[in-house]
Structure formats: structure tokens, C-alpha cells
């Protein structure tokens, strides 16, 4: 085993890079417990639109590192789709996530407050071109591939588009948008990692042509109603 590792340093480095990238993009990167007097940022939930894209960067060192390779803007490392839970009367975020402590391994839903609680930076891109039919198709895709769905997908830490049984965060958002059939939401992967032939979806692929809603500087969110 040691001999194999010794003769394949590039493969080992690639595996380590994929592992670290997976930790960052899945949202499992450890966060600092010290918030250094961060300012609260209010979200006006009366203006939120179901299907909107949300980006975040956690407080952990790996989140900060991978925000520099996840997009040219170097501000964010994870993403999800905002939706409204009419049963629980709350805003939630769907995202591809892996956290054994929460039992999350694939498409996961959590409250908007929880999603942004440990974030240093957050941006929301309103789903302005998403009509009711597109939203319905998006929700159908999510239901189909979430745990308990007909074709559930586990989290993909290898970012392999050829594996249709797994999914990573940017891939989930891209495929959910692609399922709407709306031309403005058809996303193509452009990302590349050293030694890997297939492309992966980047944050830049998701936000191409979109504009975020104005928000104050990085910090924690509180919802305003």
C-alpha cells in the first residue's frame, strides 16, 4: 500500500484536493466560535422569492481557502436554493450537504436562519425569471432526488459528473435550475481540476448573468418580517 502511494504522488494530491474541496462545498468545514462582534444583517423575507439562489462563505479556514478557488470573485464557497415551507410557515434552503451529525448526505433542507448562522458572507440572487411552472418543476426535481425520493442522490465528494447516483452543491443547484426548462436557467459546467478530465459546476456558472440583491457587509443574518 505504501509503495503504491509513493509512486502516485499526483493521484494522492488530487484525492486530497477533492477531499478538501468536498468538505468546503458540502458545508461541513469547522467554523470558529468567535464572531468578533459581527454586525447583524437583516433579510426582508417579504421580498424573498422561492427558487432564488443563495451563496455563503463559512467562518472556517477551509471555507476561506476554497472561496478563492470556487469562483473568480473569491467570496463564497457553498450554495443552495431558497424556498418557502408553507407547512412550517418558514423560509428554508435546499442544498447538497454532508454532515453525519445531522444525518445529511445528499440533498438536504434546513431553515434559512440555520443556513446563514455561521457565515461570514452571504449573497442572494433573486429568481426573477422563474415562473410558477418552472418553480413546480424545480420542486419536483428536488423531491425526486432527495432522501425518500424515487432517485435519491448521496453527496458527491469527488465532483464526478459521470456518477448519476451522487451530487455536490453547485451540481444540485445547476440541475435543479436546468429542470425548469427556462432558457435563462440552463447552466453548463466549466470548472476543471488538475488531473481530472470531466468538468464540474462552479459558483460562477450559477451566477452568470445574475445580480444579487443589495445587502450590507459580511456578517450574520437576522430575518425581518
C-alpha positions as CSV (number, residue, x, y, z in Angstrom):
1,X,0.0,0.0,0.0
2,X,2.8,2.4,0.9
3,X,4.6,1.6,-2.3
4,X,1.5,2.4,-4.4
5,X,1.2,5.8,-2.6
6,X,4.8,6.6,-3.1
7,X,4.7,6.1,-6.9
8,X,1.5,8.1,-7.4
9,X,2.0,11.5,-5.7
10,X,-0.2,13.3,-8.3
11,X,-3.1,10.9,-7.6
12,X,-2.6,11.4,-3.8
13,X,-2.5,15.2,-4.2
14,X,-5.6,15.1,-6.4
15,X,-7.5,13.0,-3.9
16,X,-6.6,15.3,-1.1
17,X,-7.7,18.4,-3.1
18,X,-11.0,16.7,-3.9
19,X,-11.5,15.8,-0.3
20,X,-10.8,19.3,0.9
21,X,-12.9,20.8,-1.8
22,X,-15.7,18.5,-0.9
23,X,-15.5,19.5,2.8
24,X,-15.7,23.1,1.9
25,X,-18.5,22.9,-0.6
26,X,-20.6,20.5,1.4
27,X,-20.6,22.9,4.3
28,X,-19.0,20.6,6.8
29,X,-15.9,22.8,7.4
30,X,-15.5,23.6,11.0
31,X,-16.5,27.2,12.0
32,X,-15.0,29.5,14.5
33,X,-16.9,30.0,17.7
34,X,-15.7,33.6,18.0
35,X,-17.6,36.0,15.8
36,X,-15.6,39.2,16.6
37,X,-18.6,41.5,17.1
38,X,-20.1,40.8,13.7
39,X,-23.0,43.0,12.6
40,X,-26.4,41.6,12.1
41,X,-27.7,41.7,8.5
42,X,-31.4,41.8,8.1
43,X,-33.2,39.8,5.4
44,X,-36.5,41.2,4.4
45,X,-38.4,38.0,3.9
46,X,-41.3,39.8,2.4
47,X,-39.2,40.3,-0.7
48,X,-37.8,36.8,-1.0
49,X,-38.7,34.7,-4.0
50,X,-38.9,30.9,-3.9
51,X,-36.2,29.4,-6.2
52,X,-33.7,32.2,-5.5
53,X,-30.0,31.3,-5.4
54,X,-28.1,31.8,-2.1
55,X,-24.3,31.7,-1.7
56,X,-22.4,31.7,1.5
57,X,-18.8,31.5,2.9
58,X,-18.4,29.9,6.3
59,X,-16.1,31.1,9.1
60,X,-13.7,28.2,8.9
61,X,-10.2,28.3,7.5
62,X,-11.0,25.8,4.7
63,X,-14.1,27.8,3.7
64,X,-12.0,30.9,3.3
65,X,-9.4,28.9,1.3
66,X,-11.8,27.3,-1.1
67,X,-13.7,30.5,-1.6
68,X,-10.6,31.6,-3.5
69,X,-10.9,28.6,-5.9
70,X,-14.7,28.3,-6.1
71,X,-15.1,31.5,-8.2
72,X,-13.2,34.4,-9.6
73,X,-14.9,36.7,-7.1
74,X,-13.3,34.6,-4.3
75,X,-16.1,35.4,-1.8
76,X,-18.2,32.3,-1.4
77,X,-17.7,28.5,-1.0
78,X,-21.2,27.0,-0.8
79,X,-24.7,27.4,-2.3
80,X,-28.3,26.4,-2.2
81,X,-31.8,27.3,-3.3
82,X,-34.3,29.3,-1.2
83,X,-37.8,28.0,-0.9
84,X,-40.9,28.7,1.3
85,X,-42.2,25.9,3.5
86,X,-45.9,26.5,3.6
87,X,-46.4,23.8,6.2
88,X,-43.9,25.2,8.7
89,X,-44.5,28.8,7.6
90,X,-40.8,29.5,7.3
91,X,-38.1,30.1,4.7
92,X,-35.8,27.2,4.0
93,X,-32.7,26.4,1.9
94,X,-32.3,23.2,-0.2
95,X,-28.6,22.3,-0.8
96,X,-26.4,19.3,-1.3
97,X,-24.8,18.7,2.1
98,X,-22.9,16.2,4.1
99,X,-22.9,16.2,7.9
100,X,-23.1,13.0,9.8
101,X,-24.2,14.7,13.0
102,X,-27.3,15.9,11.2
103,X,-27.8,12.7,9.2
104,X,-27.3,14.7,6.0
105,X,-25.8,13.0,3.0
106,X,-27.2,14.5,-0.2
107,X,-30.0,17.0,-0.9
108,X,-30.8,18.5,2.5
109,X,-33.3,21.1,3.7
110,X,-32.7,23.4,6.6
111,X,-34.0,26.7,7.8
112,X,-32.7,29.9,6.2
113,X,-31.6,31.1,9.7
114,X,-29.6,28.0,10.3
115,X,-28.0,28.1,6.8
116,X,-26.6,31.5,7.3
117,X,-25.9,31.3,11.0
118,X,-22.2,30.5,10.7
119,X,-21.5,32.6,7.6
120,X,-19.1,35.5,7.1
121,X,-20.6,36.4,3.7
122,X,-23.9,35.7,2.0
123,X,-25.4,36.8,-1.3
124,X,-28.9,36.2,-2.6
125,X,-29.7,36.2,-6.3
126,X,-33.5,36.5,-6.9
127,X,-35.2,34.1,-9.2
128,X,-36.7,36.8,-11.4
129,X,-37.1,34.7,-14.5
130,X,-38.7,31.7,-12.6
131,X,-42.4,31.4,-13.3
132,X,-44.9,29.2,-11.4
133,X,-44.4,26.2,-13.8
134,X,-40.7,26.5,-13.5
135,X,-40.8,26.5,-9.7
136,X,-43.1,23.5,-9.8
137,X,-40.7,21.6,-12.0
138,X,-37.8,22.6,-9.7
139,X,-39.6,21.3,-6.6
140,X,-40.4,18.1,-8.4
141,X,-36.7,17.6,-9.2
142,X,-35.8,18.2,-5.6
143,X,-38.4,15.8,-4.3
144,X,-37.4,13.1,-6.8
145,X,-33.7,13.2,-5.7
146,X,-34.0,14.0,-2.0
147,X,-33.8,11.2,0.6
148,X,-37.0,9.3,0.4
149,X,-37.5,10.2,-3.2
150,X,-37.6,7.8,-6.1
151,X,-34.0,8.5,-7.1
152,X,-32.2,9.8,-4.0
153,X,-28.6,11.1,-4.5
154,X,-25.9,11.0,-1.9
155,X,-23.3,13.7,-1.6
156,X,-20.5,13.6,-4.2
157,X,-17.1,14.4,-2.7
158,X,-15.3,13.5,-6.0
159,X,-17.2,16.0,-8.2
160,X,-17.8,13.4,-10.8
161,X,-20.5,14.4,-13.3
162,X,-20.4,10.8,-14.7
163,X,-21.8,9.4,-11.4
164,X,-25.5,10.0,-11.6
165,X,-26.1,8.5,-8.1
166,X,-24.3,11.3,-6.3
167,X,-24.5,15.1,-6.3
168,X,-22.5,18.1,-5.0
169,X,-23.7,21.6,-4.1
170,X,-23.2,23.5,-7.3
171,X,-24.3,20.5,-9.4
172,X,-27.5,20.3,-7.4
173,X,-28.4,23.9,-8.0
174,X,-27.4,23.7,-11.7
175,X,-29.5,20.6,-12.3
176,X,-32.5,21.9,-10.3
177,X,-32.4,25.1,-12.5
178,X,-31.9,23.1,-15.7
179,X,-35.0,21.0,-14.8
180,X,-37.2,24.1,-15.2
181,X,-36.6,24.2,-19.0
182,X,-36.3,28.0,-18.8
183,X,-33.6,29.3,-21.2
184,X,-32.2,31.7,-18.6
185,X,-31.6,28.9,-16.2
186,X,-29.8,26.4,-18.4
187,X,-26.3,26.0,-16.8
188,X,-23.2,24.4,-18.3
189,X,-20.2,23.2,-16.2
190,X,-16.9,25.0,-16.9
191,X,-14.8,24.1,-13.9
192,X,-11.7,21.9,-14.2
193,X,-9.4,20.3,-11.6
194,X,-5.8,19.1,-12.3
195,X,-5.7,15.5,-13.5
196,X,-9.4,15.2,-13.9
197,X,-10.9,15.2,-17.5
198,X,-14.5,16.0,-16.7
199,X,-15.8,19.4,-15.9
200,X,-17.7,20.4,-12.7
201,X,-20.1,23.2,-12.0
202,X,-18.6,26.3,-10.4
203,X,-20.3,29.1,-8.5
204,X,-19.5,31.4,-11.4
205,X,-21.5,29.0,-13.7
206,X,-24.5,29.6,-11.4
207,X,-24.4,33.4,-11.2
208,X,-23.5,34.1,-14.8
209,X,-25.8,37.0,-15.9
210,X,-27.4,37.3,-12.5
211,X,-27.3,40.2,-10.0
212,X,-27.6,39.8,-6.2
213,X,-29.9,41.8,-4.1
214,X,-28.2,44.7,-2.1
215,X,-27.0,43.5,1.3
216,X,-24.8,45.1,3.9
217,X,-21.3,43.9,4.5
218,X,-20.4,40.4,5.7
219,X,-21.8,39.1,9.0
220,X,-24.7,37.3,10.5
221,X,-28.2,37.4,9.3
222,X,-31.4,38.1,11.2
223,X,-34.7,37.9,9.4
224,X,-37.0,40.8,9.3
225,X,-40.7,40.2,8.7
